[in-house]
Structure formats: structure tokens, C-alpha cells
Amino acid sequence: MRYRETPLWLTVQDVQGSRWVLTERIKTTLAQLRFEDPPRLMDVSNALLIPLRVPLGVERPRVVEILFEQVLQVAKRLQQANASYETEGGDIG
């Protein structure tokens, strides 16, 4: 099944104990990406997938920089949500 015209995808899950799992907290944190045009979040086979947009016609170092920025954006969203969750007294695990 094909979801987007990109060869690179970021898979996002949470860790509970020693297992990788998809949690409601992560789904909620990243839900806004679903409403972008085109959507940047897909829930597939118990994991969240985020297509990484690979720029064309630019030098390799710039491609790496753009891909890194996309991953960093997602990481920042998760980090902010985690900090907020900890402040509210939630259990991370």
C-alpha cells in the first residue's frame, strides 16, 4: 500500500517497559499533523507514520539538513508534550 511519494518515513511510538507501543498520548500530541495538506500523519499497523519530504534539485548536505529539520519538528512537539505531562504529574512509562 502506498501512502505518499517519499522513500523516507518516520515511525513514532512510545516505550512502555521494554516494549514499543502506540499510546493515546502520542496520538493526541501529533494529531494536528493529520490536518495539514497533505496530511503528515498516518496511523498504520499500530504505529504512527510521518512522511519525510525529500527536496529535489538541491545539494546532498541541504537534503540532510531539511530532513533533520522535519524530524526535529516532531521531536520538539513530543518533548513539549512530555514536559507538560510531567508538570501535570503524569507517569511517563
N, C-alpha and C positions, 0 to 999 in steps of 0.2 A: 504494500500500500504506500502511496506517495502522498506526502503532506505539503511539501514546499520544494521549490527548486534550489536546494542548497545541499552541499555534501556534508556540512557540519551541524551537529545538534548538541545542545547542552541538556543533559538529563539531571533533573533535580529531585532529590529525595532527602529524607531525614534519617537520622540514626537513632534507633531505639534498642538499647542493649548492644548486641553485636550484629543487629540486622539493619539493612537499608529498607526503609518503608516510606510510603507516601502518606503524609499527615495532613489533616484538615488545616493545620496552622500554615503549612507551606502553600497549600491550595489557595487559602484566603490571602496570604501575603502577595502572591503573584497573580491573583485573579485579574487585576487591571490589565495585564498584558493580553488577555483574551479579547479585549475590546479595541485593540489597536487595529489599524487597517493596513496590511493584512494582519490577522491575529498572530501574536507571537507566543502563544501558549497553547499546547495541546496536551490533553490528558489521555495517554495511550498505555495500555497494558500495565496499569498500576504504577505509572511514572509520569512526571511532567516533562514534556519535551519543549525546548525553546530553539527555534531555528536560528542559526547564526548567519547573518547576511555577509556574504563574501564579496567584497568590492572587486570590480573588474577594471582593467586598464590602469592599475596603479602598481608601483613597485612592491616587492615582497615585504620589506620592512613596514610599509604603510598598511598592507593587508593584515599583518600580525598585530599591529597597533589597533586597528579598527576592531578586529576580533576580540582582542584583550579588553577593549573598552566595553564591548557588549557583555562579556562575562562579568566584568567589574560592576556594571549597572545592576545586574541580577544579584550579585553578591552583596551590594550595598543595600538593596531592598530587604534581603534576608537578614542582614546584620542589624538594620534599624528595627525590624520587626522583633528580632531576638532580644535586643536591648529593651524594647518596650515591654515585651513579655516578661523578662526578668524583673523589671521595675514593678510590674503588677503582681509579682510573687508567684509566677508560673513555674512549673517544673519543666526544665528543658528536655530531659530524657524521656 
